[in-house]
């Protein structure tokens, strides 16, 4: 899945640089040189990042009205003005013109990571893989139905009631090392159960984040 962005600018030399960088980061670009038309588009469609040229006529009013547009996070602004004036805005990221490719790559990569972090925090990836659930001294077979950074939904292979603290073990597709994590049963419905991960190690958090991000961007 390609992320999306809108660049509000008519500084075409800078826009061409941004298009190359954003394309390399797998972020689609919609260029809109008129702030009024940009606002109309934002009201009708969702984007992942908004990049605004503060040197563009009408950009000040456009930026002031963004509080009403919930689809414009994160906000990146660029200007030929000094950084101190840019920092006084509500932008998530800023950079000056003329664009330094190195700086822009760093800034837009950070914006991309912020977008993915937000998406993956709530994204549930549908999947069906075998798992083992530990309840006390018992080790039970189950199937994972979906997976997120915060937990899993499972279906035990035999009818039972799960509650309280459990352990869960499964292998991600393409990975050899099984993931083992503690969890807490937070819901049960029609033989399926939701397990919230607890006491997750930093390494496991990283492994899940990378794997989910890869699935998210390729589907």
C-alpha positions as CSV (number, residue, x, y, z in Angstrom):
1,X,0.0,0.0,0.0
2,X,1.4,3.4,-1.0
3,X,1.0,6.3,1.4
4,X,-0.4,9.6,0.0
5,X,0.6,13.2,0.3
6,X,-0.5,16.6,-1.1
7,X,2.1,19.3,-1.9
8,X,0.6,22.8,-1.9
9,X,3.0,24.9,-3.9
10,X,3.7,26.3,-7.4
11,X,7.5,26.5,-6.9
12,X,8.0,23.9,-9.6
13,X,11.7,23.4,-9.2
14,X,11.2,22.5,-5.5
15,X,8.1,20.4,-6.3
16,X,10.1,18.3,-8.7
17,X,12.7,17.5,-6.0
18,X,9.9,16.6,-3.5
19,X,8.2,14.3,-6.1
20,X,11.5,12.4,-6.5
21,X,12.0,12.0,-2.8
22,X,8.4,11.1,-2.0
23,X,8.3,8.5,-4.8
24,X,11.5,6.9,-3.4
25,X,9.7,6.7,0.0
26,X,6.7,5.0,-1.6
27,X,4.5,8.1,-0.9
28,X,2.2,9.2,-3.7
29,X,2.1,12.9,-4.5
30,X,-0.8,15.2,-5.5
31,X,0.5,18.7,-6.4
32,X,-2.0,21.5,-5.9
33,X,-0.8,25.1,-6.7
34,X,-4.0,26.8,-5.4
35,X,-4.7,26.8,-1.6
36,X,-8.5,27.1,-2.2
37,X,-8.6,24.0,-4.4
38,X,-6.3,22.2,-1.9
39,X,-8.8,22.9,0.9
40,X,-11.7,21.6,-1.3
41,X,-9.8,18.4,-2.0
42,X,-8.9,17.9,1.7
43,X,-12.6,18.2,2.6
44,X,-13.4,15.3,0.3
45,X,-10.5,12.9,0.6
46,X,-8.1,11.5,3.1
47,X,-4.3,11.9,2.8
48,X,-1.4,10.8,4.9
49,X,0.7,14.0,4.8
50,X,0.4,17.6,3.8
51,X,3.3,19.6,2.6
52,X,2.7,23.4,2.3
53,X,4.9,26.1,0.8
54,X,4.6,29.1,3.1
55,X,5.9,31.4,0.3
56,X,2.7,30.7,-1.7
57,X,0.1,33.5,-1.8
58,X,-2.8,32.4,0.4
59,X,-0.8,29.8,2.4
60,X,-1.2,31.8,5.7
61,X,-5.0,31.6,5.6
62,X,-4.8,28.1,4.4
63,X,-2.7,27.0,7.4
64,X,-4.9,28.9,9.9
65,X,-7.9,26.9,8.7
66,X,-6.3,23.5,9.0
67,X,-7.6,22.8,12.5
68,X,-10.8,21.9,10.9
69,X,-9.2,19.4,8.6
70,X,-8.4,16.2,10.5
71,X,-6.9,14.5,7.5
72,X,-3.8,16.5,7.4
73,X,-1.4,14.8,9.9
74,X,1.5,15.2,9.8
75,X,1.9,18.7,8.4
76,X,5.2,19.6,6.8
77,X,5.9,23.2,5.8
78,X,8.7,24.7,3.8
79,X,9.7,28.3,3.3
80,X,12.6,30.5,2.2
81,X,12.3,32.1,5.6
82,X,14.5,31.2,8.6
83,X,13.8,28.2,10.8
84,X,12.9,30.4,13.8
85,X,9.8,31.7,12.1
86,X,8.8,28.2,10.9
87,X,9.0,26.8,14.4
88,X,6.3,29.1,15.6
89,X,3.8,27.2,13.4
90,X,1.9,24.1,14.3
91,X,3.8,22.0,11.8
92,X,5.1,18.6,12.6
93,X,8.2,19.1,10.4
94,X,9.8,22.1,8.7
95,X,12.6,22.7,6.2
96,X,13.9,25.7,4.3
97,X,14.1,26.4,0.6
98,X,16.1,25.9,-1.5
99,X,15.6,22.3,-0.6
100,X,18.6,20.4,0.6
101,X,18.0,16.8,-0.7
102,X,19.7,15.3,2.4
103,X,17.6,17.4,4.8
104,X,14.4,16.7,2.9
105,X,15.0,13.0,2.8
106,X,15.6,13.0,6.6
107,X,12.5,15.1,7.3
108,X,10.1,13.2,5.0
109,X,11.4,9.9,6.2
110,X,10.6,11.0,9.8
111,X,7.1,12.0,8.6
112,X,6.6,8.7,6.9
113,X,7.6,6.8,10.1
114,X,5.2,9.0,12.1
115,X,2.4,8.1,9.7
116,X,3.2,4.3,9.8
117,X,3.4,4.4,13.6
118,X,-0.1,5.9,13.8
119,X,-1.5,3.5,11.2
120,X,0.1,0.4,12.7
121,X,-0.9,1.2,16.3
122,X,-4.5,0.4,15.3
123,X,-4.1,-1.8,12.2
124,X,-5.1,-5.4,12.6
125,X,-3.6,-7.7,10.0
126,X,-5.8,-10.6,9.1
127,X,-3.8,-13.8,9.1
128,X,-4.3,-17.5,9.9
129,X,-1.4,-19.3,11.4
130,X,-1.0,-22.0,14.1
131,X,-0.3,-21.0,17.7
132,X,0.1,-22.5,21.2
133,X,-1.6,-21.0,24.2
134,X,-0.3,-21.7,27.7
135,X,-2.9,-21.7,30.5
136,X,-1.2,-22.6,33.7
137,X,0.6,-25.9,33.0
138,X,-1.5,-26.6,29.9
139,X,-0.3,-26.0,26.3
140,X,-3.3,-25.7,23.9
141,X,-3.4,-25.6,20.1
142,X,-5.1,-22.5,18.5
143,X,-5.2,-20.5,15.3
144,X,-4.3,-16.8,15.1
145,X,-7.0,-14.9,13.3
146,X,-5.5,-11.4,13.3
147,X,-2.5,-9.7,14.7
148,X,-1.6,-6.1,15.8
149,X,1.2,-4.5,17.7
150,X,-0.9,-4.8,20.8
151,X,-2.3,-8.3,20.6
152,X,-4.0,-11.1,18.7
153,X,-7.4,-12.7,18.1
154,X,-7.3,-16.5,18.4
155,X,-9.5,-19.5,18.0
156,X,-8.7,-22.5,20.2
157,X,-8.8,-25.8,18.3
158,X,-11.0,-27.2,21.1
159,X,-14.0,-25.6,22.7
160,X,-13.1,-23.9,26.0
161,X,-13.3,-20.7,28.0
162,X,-10.2,-18.6,28.3
163,X,-9.8,-15.8,30.9
164,X,-7.0,-14.1,32.8
165,X,-3.3,-14.3,32.1
166,X,-2.1,-16.6,29.3
167,X,1.0,-17.2,27.3
168,X,1.0,-17.4,23.5
169,X,3.6,-18.7,21.0
170,X,3.5,-18.5,17.2
171,X,5.8,-18.0,14.2
172,X,5.3,-15.1,11.8
173,X,5.2,-16.3,8.1
174,X,8.7,-16.2,6.7
175,X,10.3,-16.2,10.2
176,X,12.1,-19.2,11.8
177,X,12.1,-18.0,15.4
178,X,8.9,-18.4,17.4
179,X,7.6,-15.4,19.2
180,X,6.6,-16.0,22.8
181,X,4.7,-13.3,24.7
182,X,2.5,-13.0,27.8
183,X,-1.0,-11.8,27.4
184,X,-4.3,-11.0,29.0
185,X,-7.6,-12.3,27.7
186,X,-9.8,-9.1,27.1
187,X,-12.7,-10.5,25.3
188,X,-14.4,-13.8,24.2
189,X,-17.0,-14.2,21.5
190,X,-18.4,-17.3,19.7
191,X,-15.3,-19.4,20.5
192,X,-12.8,-16.6,19.6
193,X,-10.7,-14.7,22.1
194,X,-8.8,-11.4,22.1
195,X,-5.5,-11.4,23.9
196,X,-3.8,-8.1,24.8
197,X,0.0,-8.4,25.0
198,X,1.7,-7.5,28.3
199,X,5.3,-7.1,29.3
200,X,6.4,-7.0,25.7
201,X,10.2,-6.9,25.2
202,X,11.7,-4.1,23.1
203,X,13.0,-6.7,20.6
204,X,9.6,-8.3,20.2
205,X,8.0,-4.8,19.8
206,X,10.5,-4.1,17.0
207,X,10.0,-7.5,15.3
208,X,6.2,-7.0,15.2
209,X,6.5,-3.4,14.0
210,X,8.8,-4.3,11.1
211,X,6.8,-7.3,10.1
212,X,3.4,-5.5,10.3
213,X,4.8,-2.5,8.4
214,X,6.1,-4.7,5.6
215,X,2.6,-6.4,5.3
216,X,0.8,-3.1,5.4
217,X,2.9,-1.6,2.6
218,X,2.7,-4.6,0.4
219,X,-1.0,-5.2,0.5
